[in-house]
Amino acid sequence: MGAYIVRRLLIGIPVLLGVTVIAFFSLSLAPGDPVNALVDRERLASMSEAQRAQLRRELGLEGPVTVRYCRWLGMCSPRGEGLGVFLSDRGMPNFVPEQLGGGSNGILHGDFGFSIKSRRPTLEEVAPRLGPTLLLMGVSLLIAVGIGIPFGVASAVRQYRNLDYILTTFTFVMISTPTFVLGLIFLYVFGVSLGLLPVGGMFTLGEEFDLWDRAAHLVMPAGILGFGNAAPLMRYTRAGMLEVLSSNYITTARAKGLTGRRVLIQHGLRNALLPIISVLGLLLPELVAGAIITEQVFSWPGMGFLAVRAAQDRDPALMMAIVLIVGTAVLISNLLADVAYGVADPRVRY
């Protein structure tokens, strides 16, 4: 298995490189100019075309997209030695030269560049957001697994009965309803009308650390993400269990006198885990996509909230840092899912 993991990690390098190529070229086609986020409108209106061109050149935003991508990787000569002086001469906050996007060493040298909007290194922008996003996604994943798998098993065991119809209706409603619609409904019902839960943020401002306060702020965003991802997991679990429960070895196990719970869990659920593991491996991209919307609705200070802000600000270095982190996490989750196949089914060989 060790050789398999190493081989998968090596294969993941060109895959991740391809992701960055697609993301970088897509960002270059997006409308808007990053310079507009760097300079306020009054100063931008007073700048000549030559000054704007100089600013773009010193930011590393000039030239063909292939050259800019090579510069972002750190394989081309950097630019940006004089930007701090250029801006300070106009009464604007100065940069540290090493933080400049054009003057950075590049991703291959461990330098993610700087954020045009906040004028800080991108890692300083991303690092505080990782914790809230991991907390939100971790709790959401626990909710999805804790609801989707048991209810999927129950739906398969009670096929074509009232419980099966109720759970099937629930899954169809959750799958067909957009995340932001559920978020607005939860906000209005539990936050505004009933006043049971806080309507936004990660904690109550001005108060000391309180575990219950953090949990109360987490209930609605994590619940929406968890329920939304539990629905497809429930459907796959139900389908897998129905196929397994009709197998001959299940009939043999029952004929041996084994208890119903042992037959259901040890012989049924374990053999139905392979498609469920595949779905779990795909849940991370779903959680990331759902977190972007959910964090906006509930003002949750995570990576999704930062990604939307970076897109609005046309902040290329910050957007690419987020893409690189999310892409790496997705590749790792797929690797863990493949490894879990061998744990769930001894017949799987690497």
Backbone hydrogen bonds in HBPLUS format (Angstrom, degrees):
<---DONOR---> <-ACCEPTOR-->    atom                        ^
c    i                          cat <-CA-CA->   ^        H-A-AA   ^      H-
h    n   atom  resd res      DA  || num        DHA   H-A  angle D-A-AA Bond
n    s   type  num  typ     dist DA aas  dist angle  dist       angle   num
A0005-ILE N   A0001-MET O   2.94 MM   4  6.24 158.6  1.98 155.4 160.1     1
A0006-VAL N   A0002-GLY O   3.04 MM   4  6.28 162.7  2.07 150.4 154.9     2
A0007-ARG N   A0003-ALA O   2.92 MM   4  6.08 159.0  1.96 146.0 152.2     3
A0008-ARG N   A0004-TYR O   2.88 MM   4  6.14 156.0  1.94 149.4 156.0     4
A0009-LEU N   A0005-ILE O   2.91 MM   4  6.16 154.5  1.98 148.4 155.4     5
A0010-LEU N   A0006-VAL O   2.97 MM   4  6.24 154.1  2.04 148.8 155.6     6
A0011-ILE N   A0007-ARG O   2.93 MM   4  6.20 151.6  2.01 145.3 153.5     7
A0012-GLY N   A0008-ARG O   2.88 MM   4  6.07 141.5  2.03 140.9 151.8     8
A0013-ILE N   A0010-LEU O   3.32 MM   3  5.51 147.0  2.43 100.0 108.5     9
A0016-LEU N   A0012-GLY O   2.84 MM   4  5.94 160.4  1.88 148.7 153.3    10
A0017-LEU N   A0013-ILE O   2.95 MM   4  6.18 153.1  2.03 147.0 155.3    11
A0018-GLY N   A0014-PRO O   2.86 MM   4  6.05 151.8  1.94 142.2 149.2    12
A0019-VAL N   A0015-VAL O   2.98 MM   4  6.34 147.9  2.09 144.8 153.8    13
A0020-THR N   A0016-LEU O   3.04 MM   4  6.37 158.1  2.09 149.6 154.2    14
A0021-VAL N   A0017-LEU O   3.00 MM   4  6.29 150.9  2.08 146.1 154.4    15
A0022-ILE N   A0018-GLY O   3.02 MM   4  6.27 168.3  2.04 152.9 154.7    16
A0023-ALA N   A0019-VAL O   2.92 MM   4  6.10 166.0  1.94 152.2 156.7    17
A0024-PHE N   A0020-THR O   2.82 MM   4  5.84 163.7  1.84 147.2 152.2    18
A0025-PHE N   A0021-VAL O   3.01 MM   4  6.12 169.1  2.02 153.0 156.1    19
A0026-SER N   A0022-ILE O   2.93 MM   4  5.99 150.3  2.02 144.2 153.0    20
A0027-LEU N   A0023-ALA O   2.91 MM   4  6.11 157.1  1.97 149.7 155.4    21
A0028-SER N   A0024-PHE O   3.05 MM   4  6.29 145.7  2.17 141.7 151.0    22
A0029-LEU N   A0026-SER O   3.12 MM   3  5.24 138.7  2.30  98.3 109.7    23
A0030-ALA N   A0027-LEU O   3.18 MM   3  5.15 151.4  2.27  99.0 107.6    24
A0036-ASN N   A0033-ASP O   3.01 MM   3  5.68 145.2  2.14 118.9 126.8    25
A0037-ALA N   A0034-PRO O   3.07 MM   3  5.44 141.1  2.23 106.4 116.6    26
A0038-LEU N   A0035-VAL O   3.00 MM   3  5.05 136.2  2.19  99.0 111.9    27
A0039-VAL N   A0035-VAL O   3.09 MM   4  6.31 155.8  2.15 161.2 165.4    28
A0044-LEU N   A0040-ASP O   2.86 MM   4  6.00 153.1  1.93 153.3 162.4    29
A0045-ALA N   A0041-ARG O   2.89 MM   4  6.02 150.1  1.98 146.5 153.1    30
A0046-SER N   A0042-GLU O   3.26 MM   4  6.50 138.4  2.44 136.8 147.2    31
A0046-SER N   A0043-ARG O   3.18 MM   3  5.11 127.3  2.47  91.4 105.1    32
A0047-MET N   A0044-LEU O   3.32 MM   3  5.26 152.1  2.40  96.9 104.9    33
A0052-ARG N   A0048-SER O   3.00 MM   4  6.34 156.7  2.06 150.4 156.9    34
A0053-ALA N   A0049-GLU O   2.88 MM   4  6.05 157.1  1.93 145.3 152.0    35
A0054-GLN N   A0050-ALA O   2.90 MM   4  6.11 150.6  1.99 142.0 150.2    36
A0055-LEU N   A0051-GLN O   2.90 MM   4  6.14 153.2  1.98 144.3 151.6    37
A0056-ARG N   A0052-ARG O   2.94 MM   4  6.20 160.3  1.98 150.9 155.7    38
A0057-ARG N   A0053-ALA O   2.92 MM   4  6.09 153.9  1.99 143.0 150.8    39
A0058-GLU N   A0054-GLN O   2.90 MM   4  6.11 158.6  1.94 149.5 154.7    40
A0059-LEU N   A0055-LEU O   2.94 MM   4  6.08 133.4  2.16 139.6 152.0    41
A0061-LEU N   A0056-ARG O   2.79 MM   5  4.97 157.8  1.84 161.3 157.0    42
A0060-GLY N   A0057-ARG O   3.12 MM   3  5.14 149.5  2.22  97.3 106.7    43
A0067-VAL N   A0064-PRO O   3.10 MM   3  5.39 122.9  2.44 101.9 115.2    44
A0068-ARG N   A0064-PRO O   3.11 MM   4  6.51 159.1  2.16 151.5 157.6    45
A0069-TYR N   A0065-VAL O   2.90 MM   4  6.07 154.0  1.97 145.8 152.7    46
A0070-CYS N   A0066-THR O   2.98 MM   4  6.16 156.9  2.04 142.1 148.5    47
A0071-ARG N   A0067-VAL O   2.88 MM   4  6.11 150.4  1.97 145.3 153.9    48
A0072-TRP N   A0068-ARG O   2.87 MM   4  6.10 146.6  1.98 141.5 150.8    49
A0073-LEU N   A0069-TYR O   2.93 MM   4  6.23 151.6  2.02 149.0 156.2    50
A0074-GLY N   A0070-CYS O   3.08 MM   4  6.27 134.6  2.30 134.7 146.7    51
A0075-MET N   A0070-CYS O   2.98 MM   5  5.39 158.3  2.02 163.5 158.8    52
A0107-ILE N   A0072-TRP O   2.97 MM  35  6.43 157.1  2.03 149.4 153.4    53
A0108-LEU N   A0073-LEU O   2.98 MM  35  5.68 165.9  2.00 142.7 147.3    54
A0079-ARG N   A0102-GLY O   2.56 MM  23  4.48 148.1  1.65 121.4 124.5    55
A0086-PHE N   A0082-GLY O   3.07 MM   4  6.24 159.4  2.12 148.9 155.4    56
A0087-LEU N   A0083-LEU O   2.99 MM   4  6.20 158.9  2.03 158.4 160.8    57
A0088-SER N   A0084-GLY O   3.01 MM   4  6.06 160.8  2.04 145.2 151.3    58
A0089-ASP N   A0085-VAL O   3.04 MM   4  6.03 149.2  2.14 147.7 153.5    59
A0090-ARG N   A0087-LEU O   2.97 MM   3  5.33 149.8  2.06 107.6 117.0    60
A0092-MET N   A0087-LEU O   3.16 MM   5  5.34 159.5  2.20 143.0 140.1    61
A0091-GLY N   A0088-SER O   3.18 MM   3  5.17 156.7  2.24 111.9 110.0    62
A0099-GLN N   A0096-VAL O   2.79 MM   3  5.48 160.4  1.83 128.4 135.1    63
A0100-LEU N   A0097-PRO O   3.25 MM   3  5.58 166.7  2.27 112.7 116.7    64
A0109-HIS N   A0106-GLY O   3.07 MM   3  5.49 148.8  2.17 108.6 117.9    65
A0111-ASP N   A0106-GLY O   3.00 MM   5  5.06 157.2  2.05 144.0 137.3    66
A0110-GLY N   A0107-ILE O   2.89 MM   3  4.99 163.2  1.92 114.5 116.0    67
A0122-THR N   A0113-GLY O   3.20 MM   9  6.12 163.0  2.23 127.7 131.2    68
A0115-SER N   A0120-ARG O   2.73 MM   5  5.48 169.4  1.74 160.1 160.7    69
A0119-ARG N   A0115-SER O   2.80 MM   4  5.13 134.0  2.01 133.1 145.1    70
A0124-GLU N   A0121-PRO O   3.03 MM   3  5.45 131.2  2.27 108.2 120.5    71
A0125-GLU N   A0122-THR O   2.98 MM   3  5.01 131.2  2.22  96.2 110.2    72
A0126-VAL N   A0122-THR O   2.85 MM   4  6.15 152.9  1.93 153.0 161.1    73
A0127-ALA N   A0123-LEU O   2.90 MM   4  5.70 167.7  1.92 146.0 150.0    74
A0129-ARG N   A0126-VAL O   2.88 MM   3  5.34 140.6  2.04 114.8 127.1    75
A0130-LEU N   A0127-ALA O   3.31 MM   3  5.49 148.7  2.41 105.3 113.5    76
A0133-THR N   A0129-ARG O   3.28 MM   4  6.40 162.0  2.32 148.5 153.7    77
A0134-LEU N   A0130-LEU O   2.84 MM   4  5.99 165.7  1.86 158.9 163.2    78
A0135-LEU N   A0131-GLY O   2.92 MM   4  6.08 157.4  1.97 154.2 160.8    79
A0136-LEU N   A0132-PRO O   2.96 MM   4  6.13 163.2  1.99 145.5 150.0    80
A0137-MET N   A0133-THR O   2.84 MM   4  6.00 170.2  1.85 157.1 159.9    81
A0138-GLY N   A0134-LEU O   2.80 MM   4  5.73 153.4  1.87 141.1 149.3    82
A0139-VAL N   A0135-LEU O   3.05 MM   4  6.16 170.3  2.06 151.0 153.3    83
A0140-SER N   A0136-LEU O   3.01 MM   4  6.07 156.1  2.06 142.6 150.2    84
A0141-LEU N   A0137-MET O   2.86 MM   4  5.97 150.9  1.95 143.2 150.6    85
A0142-LEU N   A0138-GLY O   3.05 MM   4  6.31 156.4  2.11 146.3 152.4    86
A0143-ILE N   A0139-VAL O   2.97 MM   4  6.24 155.8  2.03 148.1 154.7    87
A0144-ALA N   A0140-SER O   2.87 MM   4  6.09 158.5  1.91 146.9 153.2    88
A0145-VAL N   A0141-LEU O   2.92 MM   4  6.11 167.1  1.93 153.8 156.4    89
A0146-GLY N   A0142-LEU O   2.80 MM   4  5.78 159.6  1.84 144.7 151.8    90
A0147-ILE N   A0143-ILE O   2.95 MM   4  5.96 136.8  2.14 142.6 151.5    91
A0148-GLY N   A0144-ALA O   2.70 MM   4  5.50 155.1  1.76 143.8 152.2    92
A0149-ILE N   A0145-VAL O   3.33 MM   4  5.73 158.3  2.38 131.1 136.9    93
A0151-PHE N   A0147-ILE O   3.13 MM   4  5.88 155.1  2.20 144.1 151.8    94
A0152-GLY N   A0148-GLY O   2.91 MM   4  5.79 139.8  2.08 134.0 145.4    95
A0153-VAL N   A0149-ILE O   2.98 MM   4  6.20 156.5  2.03 154.7 159.9    96
A0154-ALA N   A0150-PRO O   2.94 MM   4  6.18 161.9  1.97 148.0 153.3    97
A0155-SER N   A0151-PHE O   2.86 MM   4  5.97 150.2  1.95 140.0 148.1    98
A0156-ALA N   A0152-GLY O   3.06 MM   4  6.27 148.3  2.17 140.7 148.5    99
A0157-VAL N   A0153-VAL O   2.93 MM   4  6.20 160.4  1.97 154.5 159.9   100
A0158-ARG N   A0154-ALA O   2.97 MM   4  6.04 154.8  2.03 144.8 151.6   101
A0161-ARG N   A0158-ARG O   3.10 MM   3  5.56 135.0  2.31 147.3 139.6   102
A0165-TYR N   A0161-ARG O   3.01 MM   4  6.35 158.7  2.05 158.0 164.3   103
A0166-ILE N   A0162-ASN O   2.93 MM   4  6.17 157.9  1.98 152.9 159.0   104
A0167-LEU N   A0163-LEU O   2.96 MM   4  6.13 169.1  1.97 153.5 156.1   105
A0168-THR N   A0164-ASP O   2.91 MM   4  5.97 154.4  1.98 145.2 152.9   106
A0169-THR N   A0165-TYR O   2.98 MM   4  6.09 157.6  2.03 143.2 149.0   107
A0170-PHE N   A0166-ILE O   3.00 MM   4  6.25 156.3  2.05 145.7 152.4   108
A0171-THR N   A0167-LEU O   2.97 MM   4  6.23 159.0  2.02 148.4 153.1   109
A0172-PHE N   A0168-THR O   3.05 MM   4  6.27 162.4  2.08 151.0 155.3   110
A0173-VAL N   A0169-THR O   3.00 MM   4  6.19 159.0  2.05 150.9 156.6   111
A0174-MET N   A0170-PHE O   2.99 MM   4  6.19 163.2  2.02 152.3 156.7   112
A0175-ILE N   A0171-THR O   2.90 MM   4  6.00 156.2  1.96 149.8 156.4   113
A0176-SER N   A0172-PHE O   3.04 MM   4  6.03 157.3  2.09 143.7 149.5   114
A0177-THR N   A0173-VAL O   3.12 MM   4  6.04 126.8  2.42 140.7 151.8   115
A0182-LEU N   A0178-PRO O   3.21 MM   4  6.58 163.5  2.24 153.6 157.1   116
A0183-GLY N   A0179-THR O   2.89 MM   4  6.15 155.7  1.95 149.6 157.4   117
A0184-LEU N   A0180-PHE O   2.98 MM   4  6.16 156.6  2.04 141.0 146.0   118
A0185-ILE N   A0181-VAL O   2.96 MM   4  6.22 155.9  2.02 149.8 156.8   119
A0186-PHE N   A0182-LEU O   2.87 MM   4  6.08 166.5  1.89 154.1 157.6   120
A0187-LEU N   A0183-GLY O   2.90 MM   4  6.08 156.9  1.96 146.3 153.2   121
A0188-TYR N   A0184-LEU O   3.01 MM   4  6.16 160.9  2.04 145.4 149.8   122
A0189-VAL N   A0185-ILE O   2.91 MM   4  6.06 169.7  1.92 156.6 159.8   123
A0190-PHE N   A0186-PHE O   2.90 MM   4  5.59 145.8  2.02 141.6 150.6   124
A0191-GLY N   A0187-LEU O   2.99 MM   4  4.79 130.1  2.25 112.8 126.5   125
A0192-VAL N   A0187-LEU O   2.90 MM   5  6.34 139.8  2.06 151.5 163.9   126
A0193-SER N   A0188-TYR O   2.73 MM   5  5.90 168.0  1.74 159.3 163.2   127
A0194-LEU N   A0189-VAL O   2.94 MM   5  6.07 157.5  1.99 152.1 159.2   128
A0196-LEU N   A0190-PHE O   2.81 MM   6  5.46 131.0  2.05 149.2 164.6   129
A0197-LEU N   A0190-PHE O   3.16 MM   7  5.87 160.3  2.20 137.8 139.4   130
A0201-GLY N   A0298-PHE O   2.80 MM  97  6.24 148.9  1.90 150.6 157.4   131
A0214-ARG N   A0210-ASP O   3.01 MM   4  6.36 159.3  2.06 154.7 160.0   132
A0215-ALA N   A0211-LEU O   2.93 MM   4  6.16 156.9  1.99 147.2 154.0   133
A0216-ALA N   A0212-TRP O   2.89 MM   4  6.05 152.2  1.97 143.6 150.8   134
A0217-HIS N   A0213-ASP O   3.12 MM   4  6.39 153.2  2.20 146.4 152.6   135
A0218-LEU N   A0214-ARG O   3.10 MM   4  6.26 130.6  2.35 137.2 150.5   136
A0218-LEU N   A0215-ALA O   3.10 MM   3  4.96 130.7  2.35  91.9 105.7   137
A0219-VAL N   A0215-ALA O   3.12 MM   4  6.23 127.9  2.40 144.9 156.4   138
A0222-ALA N   A0218-LEU O   3.05 MM   4  5.79 156.9  2.10 150.6 158.0   139
A0223-GLY N   A0219-VAL O   2.79 MM   4  5.63 147.2  1.90 141.2 151.9   140
A0224-ILE N   A0220-MET O   2.99 MM   4  6.08 162.8  2.02 153.5 156.5   141
A0225-LEU N   A0221-PRO O   3.17 MM   4  6.32 169.7  2.18 147.2 150.2   142
A0226-GLY N   A0222-ALA O   2.79 MM   4  5.82 156.1  1.85 145.5 153.5   143
A0227-PHE N   A0223-GLY O   2.84 MM   4  5.91 170.2  1.85 151.4 154.0   144
A0228-GLY N   A0224-ILE O   2.96 MM   4  5.96 159.0  2.01 144.4 151.1   145
A0229-ASN N   A0225-LEU O   3.12 MM   4  6.25 151.7  2.21 143.4 149.4   146
A0230-ALA N   A0226-GLY O   2.85 MM   4  5.93 130.7  2.09 141.3 155.7   147
A0231-ALA N   A0227-PHE O   3.29 MM   4  6.41 141.1  2.45 145.6 151.0   148
A0234-MET N   A0230-ALA O   2.81 MM   4  5.91 145.5  1.93 147.4 156.2   149
A0235-ARG N   A0231-ALA O   3.17 MM   4  6.50 153.0  2.25 148.8 155.5   150
A0236-TYR N   A0232-PRO O   3.03 MM   4  6.29 163.7  2.06 154.2 157.5   151
A0237-THR N   A0233-LEU O   2.99 MM   4  6.09 156.2  2.04 143.3 150.4   152
A0238-ARG N   A0234-MET O   2.96 MM   4  6.09 159.2  2.00 145.6 151.2   153
A0239-ALA N   A0235-ARG O   2.98 MM   4  6.22 164.6  2.01 149.4 153.3   154
A0240-GLY N   A0236-TYR O   2.91 MM   4  6.03 163.5  1.93 148.8 153.8   155
A0241-MET N   A0237-THR O   2.91 MM   4  6.00 160.5  1.94 149.8 155.2   156
A0242-LEU N   A0238-ARG O   2.97 MM   4  6.13 156.9  2.03 149.2 155.2   157
A0243-GLU N   A0239-ALA O   3.19 MM   4  6.39 154.5  2.26 144.5 150.6   158
A0244-VAL N   A0240-GLY O   3.05 MM   4  6.28 155.9  2.11 145.1 151.9   159
A0245-LEU N   A0241-MET O   2.80 MM   4  5.87 167.6  1.82 155.9 159.2   160
A0247-SER N   A0244-VAL O   2.93 MM   3  5.29 162.8  1.96 119.7 122.1   161
A0252-THR N   A0248-ASN O   2.90 MM   4  6.23 152.7  1.97 149.4 157.8   162
A0253-ALA N   A0249-TYR O   2.93 MM   4  6.03 153.8  2.00 135.7 142.6   163
A0254-ARG N   A0250-ILE O   3.04 MM   4  6.27 155.2  2.10 145.7 151.8   164
A0255-ALA N   A0251-THR O   2.94 MM   4  6.15 148.5  2.04 141.0 150.4   165
A0256-LYS N   A0252-THR O   3.03 MM   4  6.32 133.5  2.25 143.5 155.1   166
A0257-GLY N   A0254-ARG O   3.03 MM   3  5.34 157.4  2.08 107.4 114.4   167
A0263-VAL N   A0259-THR O   3.00 MM   4  6.27 162.2  2.03 156.3 161.5   168
A0264-LEU N   A0260-GLY O   2.91 MM   4  6.00 154.4  1.98 143.1 150.8   169
A0265-ILE N   A0261-ARG O   2.94 MM   4  6.05 165.4  1.96 152.6 155.3   170
A0266-GLN N   A0262-ARG O   2.88 MM   4  5.37 135.6  2.08 133.1 145.9   171
A0268-GLY N   A0263-VAL O   2.89 MM   5  6.13 134.1  2.10 147.2 161.5   172
A0269-LEU N   A0264-LEU O   2.80 MM   5  6.16 148.3  1.90 145.3 154.8   173
A0272-ALA N   A0268-GLY O   3.14 MM   4  6.34 126.2  2.45 140.3 155.0   174
A0272-ALA N   A0269-LEU O   3.06 MM   3  4.98 136.5  2.26  95.6 108.4   175
A0273-LEU N   A0270-ARG O   3.36 MM   3  5.26 164.3  2.39 101.3 104.9   176
A0276-ILE N   A0273-LEU O   3.01 MM   3  4.91 111.6  2.50  94.3 111.9   177
A0277-ILE N   A0273-LEU O   2.70 MM   4  5.91 152.9  1.77 162.9 169.6   178
A0278-SER N   A0274-LEU O   3.18 MM   4  6.48 153.6  2.25 146.4 153.2   179
A0279-VAL N   A0275-PRO O   3.10 MM   4  6.39 153.3  2.17 142.9 149.2   180
A0280-LEU N   A0276-ILE O   2.91 MM   4  6.21 155.5  1.97 148.2 155.4   181
A0281-GLY N   A0277-ILE O   2.89 MM   4  6.15 149.3  1.98 147.8 155.6   182
A0282-LEU N   A0278-SER O   3.22 MM   4  6.52 134.6  2.44 137.0 148.2   183
A0282-LEU N   A0279-VAL O   3.05 MM   3  5.11 131.2  2.30  97.0 110.3   184
A0283-LEU N   A0280-LEU O   3.14 MM   3  4.98 151.6  2.23  96.4 105.1   185
A0287-LEU N   A0283-LEU O   2.67 MM   4  5.92 152.7  1.74 155.7 164.1   186
A0288-VAL N   A0284-LEU O   2.88 MM   4  6.13 157.0  1.93 155.4 161.5   187
A0289-ALA N   A0285-PRO O   2.94 MM   4  6.14 165.6  1.96 149.6 153.2   188
A0290-GLY N   A0286-GLU O   2.86 MM   4  6.01 159.4  1.90 146.9 153.4   189
A0291-ALA N   A0287-LEU O   2.72 MM   4  5.77 144.6  1.84 141.5 151.8   190
A0292-ILE N   A0288-VAL O   3.15 MM   4  6.39 146.5  2.27 146.1 152.6   191
A0294-THR N   A0290-GLY O   2.86 MM   4  6.01 171.8  1.86 156.5 159.2   192
A0295-GLU N   A0291-ALA O   2.79 MM   4  5.56 163.2  1.82 143.5 148.4   193
A0296-GLN N   A0293-ILE O   3.11 MM   3  5.23 125.3  2.42  97.3 111.5   194
A0297-VAL N   A0293-ILE O   3.03 MM   4  6.35 158.8  2.07 153.7 159.4   195
A0298-PHE N   A0294-THR O   2.98 MM   4  6.15 164.7  2.01 155.8 159.2   196
A0299-SER N   A0295-GLU O   2.88 MM   4  5.30 102.7  2.49 127.8 139.8   197
A0300-TRP N   A0295-GLU O   2.89 MM   5  4.45 141.4  2.04 122.9 133.1   198
A0302-GLY N   A0300-TRP O   2.77 MM   2  5.75 135.8  1.96 113.9  99.4   199
A0306-LEU N   A0302-GLY O   3.10 MM   4  6.37 155.2  2.16 145.1 152.5   200
A0307-ALA N   A0303-MET O   2.78 MM   4  5.99 148.6  1.88 147.4 156.3   201
A0308-VAL N   A0304-GLY O   3.15 MM   4  6.41 158.0  2.20 149.5 153.3   202
A0309-ARG N   A0305-PHE O   3.18 MM   4  6.41 159.4  2.23 143.3 149.1   203
A0310-ALA N   A0306-LEU O   2.84 MM   4  6.05 155.9  1.90 149.3 156.2   204
A0311-ALA N   A0307-ALA O   2.96 MM   4  6.18 151.0  2.05 143.9 151.5   205
A0312-GLN N   A0308-VAL O   2.97 MM   4  6.22 156.8  2.02 149.1 155.2   206
A0313-ASP N   A0309-ARG O   2.94 MM   4  6.14 148.4  2.05 145.6 154.3   207
A0315-ASP N   A0310-ALA O   2.98 MM   5  5.09 175.3  1.98 153.8 155.2   208
A0314-ARG N   A0311-ALA O   3.27 MM   3  5.08 157.4  2.33  97.4 104.1   209
A0319-MET N   A0315-ASP O   3.08 MM   4  6.20 160.9  2.11 154.7 160.5   210
A0320-MET N   A0316-PRO O   2.95 MM   4  6.12 161.1  1.99 153.0 157.8   211
A0321-ALA N   A0317-ALA O   3.02 MM   4  6.18 149.7  2.11 142.5 150.5   212
A0322-ILE N   A0318-LEU O   3.12 MM   4  6.37 156.6  2.18 146.7 152.2   213
A0323-VAL N   A0319-MET O   2.95 MM   4  6.22 159.8  1.99 149.8 155.7   214
A0324-LEU N   A0320-MET O   2.91 MM   4  6.04 158.0  1.96 145.7 151.5   215
A0325-ILE N   A0321-ALA O   3.06 MM   4  6.26 158.1  2.11 145.9 151.2   216
A0326-VAL N   A0322-ILE O   2.95 MM   4  6.10 170.6  1.96 155.5 158.2   217
A0327-GLY N   A0323-VAL O   2.85 MM   4  5.87 161.2  1.89 148.2 154.3   218
A0328-THR N   A0324-LEU O   3.06 MM   4  6.15 155.9  2.12 141.6 147.7   219
A0329-ALA N   A0325-ILE O   3.04 MM   4  6.29 157.8  2.09 147.0 153.1   220
A0330-VAL N   A0326-VAL O   2.96 MM   4  6.22 153.1  2.04 150.6 157.6   221
A0331-LEU N   A0327-GLY O   3.10 MM   4  6.32 161.5  2.13 148.7 153.0   222
A0332-ILE N   A0328-THR O   3.02 MM   4  6.25 157.8  2.07 149.3 155.5   223
A0333-SER N   A0329-ALA O   2.97 MM   4  6.17 156.0  2.03 145.1 151.6   224
A0334-ASN N   A0330-VAL O   3.03 MM   4  6.29 154.2  2.10 149.1 155.5   225
A0335-LEU N   A0331-LEU O   3.05 MM   4  6.29 150.9  2.13 143.6 151.6   226
A0336-LEU N   A0332-ILE O   2.92 MM   4  6.21 159.4  1.96 153.0 158.2   227
A0337-ALA N   A0333-SER O   2.98 MM   4  6.19 149.1  2.08 141.6 150.2   228
A0338-ASP N   A0334-ASN O   3.05 MM   4  6.31 153.6  2.12 144.0 150.3   229
A0339-VAL N   A0335-LEU O   2.99 MM   4  6.29 156.4  2.05 150.5 157.0   230
A0340-ALA N   A0336-LEU O   2.90 MM   4  6.07 148.0  2.00 142.1 151.2   231
A0341-TYR N   A0338-ASP O   3.23 MM   3  5.33 140.5  2.40  96.3 106.9   232
A0342-GLY N   A0339-VAL O   3.20 MM   3  5.75 128.6  2.48 110.1 119.6   233
A0343-VAL N   A0340-ALA O   3.16 MM   3  5.00 123.9  2.49  92.1 106.5   234
A0344-ALA N   A0340-ALA O   2.97 MM   4  6.19 158.7  2.02 153.7 158.6   235
A0345-ASP N   A0341-TYR O   2.85 MM   4  5.93 155.7  1.91 152.5 159.5   236
A0348-VAL N   A0345-ASP O   3.08 MM   3  5.83 166.8  2.10 124.1 127.9   237
